[in-house]
């Protein structure tokens, strides 16, 4: 079962053009840079306003699944195999 999933994802990855892979990777990189910059700003604001409670961690925890899903999209994991299923 796991091998079938792996083959399907490899098929999709091969079917995606190099230009599309580069475009998706660039979008994910921009998302990461924007998120990291935002987190740095939140950490600085947290340090200045209320350094006792690290509330910026909530933004970080909420951001991680979004980055993971965006990375999976860029790898073609949400693409459907057009031949079979």
C-alpha positions in Angstrom: 0.0 0.0 0.0 2.8 2.4 0.9 4.6 1.6 -2.3 1.6 2.4 -4.4 1.3 5.8 -2.7 5.0 6.4 -3.3 4.7 5.4 -6.9 1.8 7.8 -7.4 3.6 10.7 -5.9 6.7 10.0 -8.0 4.5 9.9 -11.1 3.0 13.3 -10.3 6.4 14.7 -9.5 7.8 13.5 -12.8 4.7 14.9 -14.6 5.3 18.4 -13.2 7.5 20.5 -15.3 10.8 21.9 -14.0 9.4 25.4 -14.4 6.4 24.6 -12.4 8.5 23.0 -9.6 10.7 26.0 -9.5 7.7 28.4 -9.4 6.2 26.5 -6.5 9.5 26.3 -4.6 9.9 30.1 -5.0 6.4 30.6 -3.6 7.1 28.4 -0.6 10.4 30.2 0.0 8.6 33.6 -0.1 6.0 32.2 2.4 8.8 31.1 4.7 10.7 34.4 4.5 7.5 36.4 5.2 6.6 34.1 8.1 10.0 34.2 9.7 10.1 38.0 9.4 6.7 38.2 11.0 7.8 35.9 13.8 10.9 38.1 14.4 8.7 41.1 14.7 6.3 39.3 17.0 9.2 38.2 19.2 10.6 41.7 19.4 7.1 43.1 20.3 6.7 40.4 22.9 10.0 41.2 24.4 9.2 44.9 24.6 5.6 44.6 25.8 5.2 41.5 28.0 8.4 39.4 28.2 6.9 37.1 30.9 4.6 35.2 28.6 5.9 34.1 25.1 2.6 34.6 23.2 4.4 34.7 19.9 4.6 30.9 20.2 0.9 30.7 19.4 1.5 32.3 16.1 4.4 30.0 15.4 2.3 26.9 16.3 -0.5 28.1 14.0 2.0 28.8 11.2 3.8 25.4 11.1 0.9 23.4 9.6 0.3 26.0 7.0 4.0 25.8 5.9 3.8 22.0 6.0 0.7 22.0 3.7 2.3 24.6 1.4 5.4 22.5 1.1 3.4 19.4 0.4 1.5 21.3 -2.3 4.8 22.5 -3.9 6.0 18.9 -4.0 2.8 17.9 -5.8 1.3 15.7 -3.0 -2.2 17.1 -3.5 -2.2 16.5 -7.3 -4.4 13.7 -8.5 -3.1 11.0 -10.8 -4.8 11.7 -14.1 -4.4 8.2 -15.4 -5.9 6.2 -12.6 -7.3 7.3 -9.3 
